Amino acid sequence: MIPAGFDYHAPASLADALALLGRYGPEAKVLAGGHSLLPMMKLRFAQPAHLVDLNRIDALRGIREDGDTVAIGAMTVESDLIASPVLRARVPLLPEAAAMIGDPQVRNRGTIGGDIAHGDPGNDHPALAIALDALFVLAGPKGLRTVPADGFFLGAFQTQMAEDEILTEIRVPVRAAGSGWAYAKLKRKTGDWATAAAAVVLRCERGIVESVRIALTNVAPAALRARAAEDALRGRAPDDAAIQAAARAAMSACDPAADLRGDVDYKRAMAGEMVRRAIRQAVARCA
């Protein structure tokens, strides 16, 4: 299909982009990689009168260390996450998970900020950001504000970001010593969204799980932090009994929708299996 008519804007600076959003209000939409917005426009589920393309704003790209945090520009593409030596050394979960997203064409164009800002429960970066305890930097007419990833996603395609704000940066704590990580993702084929996926970051000390964060993809209206699953594992040895208890707790928290990828019971079961796999892999990496 052909999208409805719109005016195209390509600002060269963040200030110019924010000015355009302020001028056109809800009639304007921000374009990042385009993999989410453009298909919706072609189907006329989205019909913005003004499209604000961020691709000429170089300041929104890049990966840098900032003390005990890694800062990632929102317009950084997935292939750059995969190739980044900083991320491989400091936040290895991100490049490993980015390699599971889409296909090479998607990874060369799709951005981490677009994946997050769209608020699609099937996107991977929301759960990853929650598991990594990331912060999002939002720019708006009143300046910058920082919002935790945990709580940012309110429902399907709903986030805490206002219509006149732009996600500029993702700030992720560096991997703590002795911690392990994993992203277990079930999908039907290359390029598909997850049927279910689980992101796990944990730290063990003397054979006991001291800290853990577990977040799930595509098994609820928004990326889901599985707090009960964390509680089932924290303070225990990560043996089969504890891992099974965490998986059961994660399954109980799920609220999936039936679709071509499976019915509700199947998706809930696969969420539990992804949690088991991710925990085991994360524990094996604790060092």
Phi, psi and omega per residue, in radians:
M1 nan 2.883 -3.136
I2 -1.888 2.302 3.134
P3 -1.173 2.805 3.019
A4 -1.140 2.799 -3.117
G5 -1.123 2.572 3.119
F6 -2.690 2.782 3.012
D7 -1.641 2.386 -3.073
Y8 -1.833 2.323 3.125
H9 -2.232 2.399 -3.136
A10 -2.251 1.336 -3.115
P11 -1.146 2.631 -3.135
A12 -1.715 -0.056 -3.124
S13 -2.527 2.774 3.098
L14 -1.092 -0.697 3.134
A15 -1.041 -0.742 3.125
D16 -1.141 -0.703 3.129
A17 -1.104 -0.765 3.122
L18 -1.129 -0.640 3.104
A19 -1.103 -0.687 3.110
L20 -1.137 -0.730 3.102
L21 -1.114 -0.682 3.100
G22 -1.158 -0.617 -3.105
R23 -1.260 -0.736 -3.004
Y24 -1.784 -0.164 3.032
G25 0.994 -2.397 -3.065
P26 -1.187 -0.158 3.095
E27 -1.373 -0.136 -3.101
A28 -1.854 2.519 3.025
K29 -2.259 2.528 3.124
V30 -1.529 2.390 3.088
L31 -1.920 2.156 3.060
A32 -1.893 -1.798 3.093
G33 -1.347 -0.511 3.065
G34 1.617 -0.082 -3.066
H35 -1.216 -0.393 3.115
S36 -1.714 -0.834 -3.031
L37 -1.234 -0.801 -3.043
L38 -1.093 -0.767 3.052
P39 -1.044 -0.647 3.111
M40 -1.163 -0.612 3.094
M41 -1.200 -0.686 3.129
K42 -1.115 -0.616 3.102
L43 -1.472 -0.079 -3.131
R44 1.120 0.430 2.926
F45 -1.286 -0.487 3.034
A46 -2.147 2.326 -3.119
Q47 -2.373 1.108 3.127
P48 -1.171 2.482 3.062
A49 -1.399 -0.367 -3.123
H50 -2.385 2.300 3.117
L51 -1.962 2.124 -3.094
V52 -1.868 1.824 -3.053
D53 -1.518 2.143 -3.101
L54 -1.594 0.056 -2.959
N55 -1.225 -0.281 3.108
R56 -1.612 0.044 -3.113
I57 -1.669 1.592 -3.060
D58 -1.112 -0.457 -3.107
A59 -1.142 -0.280 -3.140
L60 -1.584 0.120 3.122
R61 -1.969 2.760 2.987
G62 2.058 2.795 -3.124
I63 -2.296 2.228 -3.105
R64 -2.541 2.654 3.030
E65 -1.500 2.432 3.096
D66 -2.407 1.461 -3.067
G67 1.164 -2.145 -3.134
D68 -1.654 0.390 3.141
T69 -2.279 2.580 2.969
V70 -1.886 2.207 3.141
A71 -1.785 2.253 -3.085
I72 -2.138 2.118 3.081
G73 -1.093 2.455 -3.037
A74 -1.104 -0.449 -3.127
M75 -1.605 0.212 3.066
T76 -1.252 2.272 -3.065
V77 -1.486 2.829 -3.074
E78 -1.035 -0.689 -3.114
S79 -1.119 -0.530 3.079
D80 -1.273 -0.565 3.035
L81 -1.101 -0.763 -3.104
I82 -1.110 -0.684 -3.048
A83 -1.478 -0.180 -2.987
S84 -1.227 2.082 3.053
P85 -1.176 -0.511 3.107
V86 -1.117 -0.828 3.142
L87 -1.187 -0.694 -3.140
R88 -1.072 -0.587 -3.125
A89 -1.493 -0.636 -2.963
R90 -1.826 -0.604 -3.131
V91 -2.407 1.199 -2.982
P92 -1.134 -0.365 3.114
L93 -1.052 -0.657 -3.052
L94 -1.155 -0.919 3.123
P95 -1.130 -0.584 3.113
E96 -1.131 -0.772 -3.135
A97 -1.251 -0.639 -3.139
A98 -1.042 -0.554 3.121
A99 -1.180 -0.270 3.111
M100 -1.595 -0.060 -3.046
I101 -1.571 2.227 3.011
G102 0.969 -2.403 3.108
D103 -2.372 3.114 -3.079
P104 -0.965 -0.663 3.127
Q105 -1.110 -0.752 3.108
V106 -1.131 -0.772 -3.076
R107 -1.201 -0.447 3.116
N108 -1.406 -0.239 -3.094
R109 -2.082 -0.667 -3.078
G110 -1.190 2.461 -3.079
T111 -1.910 2.675 3.101
I112 -1.154 -0.671 -3.132
G113 -1.179 -0.704 3.105
G114 -1.117 -0.704 3.105
D115 -1.032 -0.723 -3.097
I116 -1.327 -0.853 -3.014
A117 -1.150 -0.489 -3.107
H118 -1.167 -0.508 3.083
G119 1.234 0.410 3.124
D120 -1.334 2.197 -3.141
P121 -1.101 -0.312 3.107
G122 -1.489 -0.191 3.121
N123 -1.286 2.662 -3.013
D124 -1.519 -0.627 -3.002
H125 -1.161 -0.509 3.076
P126 -0.989 -0.883 3.136
A127 -1.149 -0.679 3.097
L128 -1.046 -0.766 -3.126
A129 -1.125 -0.687 3.112
I130 -1.120 -0.793 -3.136
A131 -1.110 -0.577 -3.109
L132 -1.515 0.001 -3.127
D133 1.027 0.754 -3.085
A134 -1.348 2.820 3.030
L135 -2.094 2.523 3.106
F136 -1.937 2.298 3.089
V137 -1.727 2.103 -3.120
L138 -1.954 2.349 3.085
A139 -1.886 2.356 3.131
G140 -2.568 -3.015 -3.103
P141 -1.109 -0.371 3.135
K142 -1.713 0.142 3.132
G143 1.896 -2.665 -3.082
L144 -1.725 2.545 2.947
R145 -2.452 2.670 -3.095
T146 -2.026 2.292 -3.057
V147 -2.216 2.310 3.062
P148 -1.137 2.537 3.064
A149 -1.068 -0.683 3.116
D150 -1.227 1.895 -3.080
G151 1.862 -0.195 -3.125
F152 -1.256 -0.581 -3.048
F153 -1.645 2.020 -2.972
L154 -1.722 -0.407 -3.107
G155 3.019 -3.022 -3.126
A156 -1.054 2.049 3.125
F157 1.090 0.427 3.130
Q158 -2.183 2.245 3.108
T159 -2.390 3.106 3.089
Q160 -1.368 -0.081 -3.105
M161 -1.330 2.281 3.135
A162 -1.369 2.847 -3.105
E163 -1.099 -0.471 -3.104
D164 -1.735 0.316 3.119
E165 -1.958 2.752 3.091
I166 -2.278 2.294 3.015
L167 -1.265 2.117 -3.063
T168 -1.871 -0.513 -2.999
E169 -2.726 2.562 3.018
I170 -2.005 2.191 -3.105
R171 -1.968 2.131 -3.009
V172 -2.159 2.237 3.056
P173 -1.076 2.520 3.106
V174 -1.232 2.736 -3.111
R175 -1.070 2.232 3.111
A176 -1.289 2.586 3.086
A177 -1.034 2.389 3.124
G178 1.435 0.134 -3.111
S179 -1.725 2.725 3.068
G180 -2.196 2.862 -3.037
W181 -2.596 2.755 3.040
A182 -2.965 2.650 2.973
Y183 -2.297 1.940 3.121
A184 -1.779 2.165 -3.007
K185 -2.323 2.203 3.047
L186 -1.806 2.176 3.067
K187 -2.490 2.729 -3.049
R188 -1.259 -0.633 -3.053
K189 -2.766 2.933 3.084
T190 -1.027 2.309 3.104
G191 1.626 -0.181 -3.089
D192 -1.447 2.765 2.965
W193 -1.234 2.868 -3.134
A194 -1.234 2.395 2.858
T195 -1.178 -0.715 3.024
A196 -2.845 2.587 3.105
A197 -2.648 2.700 -3.132
A198 -2.387 2.273 3.035
A199 -1.857 2.264 -3.108
V200 -2.290 2.295 2.980
V201 -2.270 2.157 -3.113
L202 -2.539 2.844 3.096
R203 -2.317 2.298 3.114
C204 -1.916 2.539 3.051
E205 -2.418 2.103 -3.118
R206 0.959 0.708 3.060
G207 1.378 0.163 -3.125
I208 -2.097 2.442 3.094
V209 -1.326 1.942 -3.110
E210 -1.520 -0.645 3.120
S211 -2.534 2.601 -3.114
V212 -2.773 2.465 2.994
R213 -2.300 2.301 -3.117
I214 -2.264 2.218 3.105
A215 -2.334 2.586 -2.998
L216 -2.095 2.560 3.141
T217 -1.943 2.290 2.932
N218 1.154 0.509 3.057
V219 -2.195 0.353 3.107
A220 -2.843 2.986 3.122
P221 -1.099 -0.302 3.057
A222 -2.551 2.876 3.042
A223 -0.897 2.375 -2.918
L224 -2.069 2.179 2.965
R225 -1.512 2.145 -3.057
A226 -1.601 1.365 -3.054
R227 -1.149 -0.684 3.134
A228 -1.130 -0.593 3.075
A229 -1.176 -0.691 3.073
E230 -1.065 -0.785 -3.119
D231 -1.101 -0.580 -3.136
A232 -1.205 -0.372 -3.060
L233 -1.829 -0.586 -3.059
R234 -1.107 2.338 3.116
G235 1.442 0.095 -3.131
R236 -2.127 2.776 2.949
A237 -1.215 2.396 -3.089
P238 -1.387 1.040 3.118
D239 -1.519 -3.121 -3.079
D240 -1.041 -0.680 -3.108
A241 -1.129 -0.757 -3.139
A242 -1.184 -0.713 3.136
I243 -1.143 -0.706 3.099
Q244 -1.125 -0.683 3.115
A245 -1.117 -0.712 3.114
A246 -1.130 -0.730 3.138
A247 -1.107 -0.741 3.122
R248 -1.097 -0.726 3.137
A249 -1.135 -0.688 3.101
A250 -1.114 -0.741 3.133
M251 -1.077 -0.683 -3.136
S252 -1.144 -0.474 -3.120
A253 -1.447 -0.244 -3.046
C254 -1.281 2.603 3.053
D255 -2.454 1.124 -3.025
P256 -1.355 2.818 3.050
A257 -1.886 2.397 3.105
A258 -1.227 2.435 3.067
D259 -2.745 -2.846 -3.104
L260 -1.153 -0.265 3.123
R261 -1.472 -0.210 3.113
G262 2.625 2.896 3.091
D263 -1.480 3.123 -3.044
V264 -1.082 -0.809 -3.094
D265 -1.109 -0.708 3.132
Y266 -1.114 -0.801 -3.119
K267 -1.119 -0.678 3.122
R268 -1.133 -0.738 3.116
A269 -1.109 -0.711 3.139
M270 -1.211 -0.535 3.034
A271 -1.080 -0.754 3.094
G272 -1.088 -0.724 3.134
E273 -1.148 -0.690 3.117
M274 -1.152 -0.630 3.085
V275 -1.114 -0.784 3.122
R276 -1.037 -0.824 -3.112
R277 -1.103 -0.763 -3.086
A278 -1.176 -0.706 3.123
I279 -1.087 -0.821 -3.112
R280 -1.057 -0.741 -3.140
Q281 -1.200 -0.694 3.124
A282 -1.126 -0.718 3.110
V283 -1.095 -0.720 -3.134
A284 -1.102 -0.405 -3.102
R285 -1.629 -0.123 3.140
C286 -1.094 2.103 3.139
A287 -2.832 nan nan
